[in-house]
């Protein structure tokens, strides 16, 4: 895996964490909504970022929409890395 792929994977990870983590602040709610929309839509930007990360965009989007992405599990993976 290249450093560039790791960078783009971090972008996808951050979007998932922003979308899944509850927040009370206005800024946090805005980030949460934007991340949710980005993950749900099949935009060219989303597909490009996933491809640059070496991730199948359809797999990620489908998993997110179906609720199969767990924020706690993502946090534990991040800590282990």
Buried (B, 14 or more C-beta within 10 A) or exposed (E): EEEEEEEBBEBBBEBBBBBBBEEEEEEEEEBBEEBBEBBEEEBEEBBEBBEBBEBEBEEBBEBBEEEEBEBEEBBEEEEEE
